[in-house]
Amino acid sequence: MSPEKEEPMMILRLPGVYRPQHDTSLLADALLFEHLTARSRVLDLCTGTGALAVAASAAGAGHVVAVDISRRACANARLNGILNGTLIDSRRGDLTEAVHGELFDLVISNPPYVPALADDLPTAGIERAWDAGKDGRALIDRIAATVHEVLVPGGTLLLLQSVLCGVDKTEAILEEHGMAVEISARKYIPFGPVMRERRTMLEARGLITTGQEIEQLVIIRATKSRPSPNSM
Ligand SMILES: C[S@@+](CC[C@H](N)C(=O)[O-])C[C@H]1O[C@@H](n2cnc3c(N)ncnc32)[C@H](O)[C@@H]1O
């Protein structure tokens, strides 16, 4: 059974901020299956326009923190909160650095995951929204290895990524850190302009097959274990 859809949100995008796309909406849909209440604390890592932060608030979360490395994205998330009648606690920072010492019930993230020409990450510009090193895993690896530090016991991560940058590796890192992992959603989408432009490079690296024009996105749902009663 699918949960009821919320009222449509009004999301504005400032120039230079990632336009919400198929990946954003796949994660927004997955969010509707989570039980969120006025007591829920949600962290949206890599927020962009704040579309997912606003969706979390609309789905019932009482406190939503949105983090992005881009100043403009942080302003955009705050603005979209106001436009949708909710306060988004928007902070600039590098992944979880901006929420050090805080704990959340749910972390959602649609990070950069497109394999790039080089491992060096861009330090400015819209490319920061998708470039993720040669294997596309620069941000995913860091999120998978550190998210347990900002989750309450029993808390959940919903992480979006493309299959072509390796789902098994993400699952393995999360499991290494005590998280129980499942794939909660999958969707095939046509390559966008960035993927089309990089097709030759991706083919040469064996990340896609010749003539491939679609990729599969997945939502990895991971839950932090609770301490067993015997260990308390
Ligand atoms: C694919 S976009 C996703 C935007 C939005 N969550 C959505 O789904 O529409 C990735 C975002 O990650 C941000 N970003 C890149 N590196 C980051 C980092 N180290 N820490 C926080 N945000 C980062 C980019 O600025 C960009 O806004």
The ligand as a MOL file (V3000), in Angstrom:
LIG
                    3D

  0  0  0     0  0            999 V3000
M  V30 BEGIN CTAB
M  V30 COUNTS 27 29 0 0 0
M  V30 BEGIN ATOM
M  V30 1 C 22.5640 15.9640 -6.5460 0
M  V30 2 S 22.4250 17.5210 -5.6880 0 CHG=1
M  V30 3 C 20.9800 17.1510 -4.7010 0
M  V30 4 C 20.1670 18.3530 -4.3190 0
M  V30 5 C 18.8310 18.0370 -3.6420 0
M  V30 6 N 18.9970 17.2440 -2.4310 0
M  V30 7 C 17.9020 17.3170 -4.5820 0
M  V30 8 O 17.7060 16.0990 -4.3970 0
M  V30 9 O 17.3570 17.9580 -5.4910 0 CHG=-1
M  V30 10 C 23.7940 17.3930 -4.5400 0
M  V30 11 C 24.0210 18.6110 -3.6210 0
M  V30 12 O 25.1480 18.2870 -2.7770 0
M  V30 13 C 25.8530 19.4700 -2.4770 0
M  V30 14 N 27.1940 19.0850 -1.9940 0
M  V30 15 C 28.2770 18.6990 -2.7180 0
M  V30 16 N 29.3100 18.3910 -1.9100 0
M  V30 17 C 28.8700 18.5600 -0.6310 0
M  V30 18 C 29.4740 18.4010 0.6510 0
M  V30 19 N 30.7530 17.9760 0.7910 0
M  V30 20 N 28.7300 18.6750 1.7490 0
M  V30 21 C 27.4520 19.1110 1.6490 0
M  V30 22 N 26.8160 19.2940 0.4450 0
M  V30 23 C 27.5190 19.0110 -0.6770 0
M  V30 24 C 25.8140 20.2570 -3.7680 0
M  V30 25 O 26.0700 21.6160 -3.5520 0
M  V30 26 C 24.3730 19.9380 -4.2510 0
M  V30 27 O 23.4920 20.9450 -3.7980 0
M  V30 END ATOM
M  V30 BEGIN BOND
M  V30 1 1 1 2
M  V30 2 1 2 3
M  V30 3 1 2 10
M  V30 4 1 3 4
M  V30 5 1 4 5
M  V30 6 1 5 6
M  V30 7 1 5 7
M  V30 8 2 7 8
M  V30 9 1 7 9
M  V30 10 1 10 11
M  V30 11 1 11 12
M  V30 12 1 11 26
M  V30 13 1 12 13
M  V30 14 1 13 14
M  V30 15 1 13 24
M  V30 16 1 14 15
M  V30 17 1 14 23
M  V30 18 2 15 16
M  V30 19 1 16 17
M  V30 20 1 17 18
M  V30 21 2 17 23
M  V30 22 1 18 19
M  V30 23 2 18 20
M  V30 24 1 20 21
M  V30 25 2 21 22
M  V30 26 1 22 23
M  V30 27 1 24 25
M  V30 28 1 24 26
M  V30 29 1 26 27
M  V30 END BOND
M  V30 END CTAB
M  END
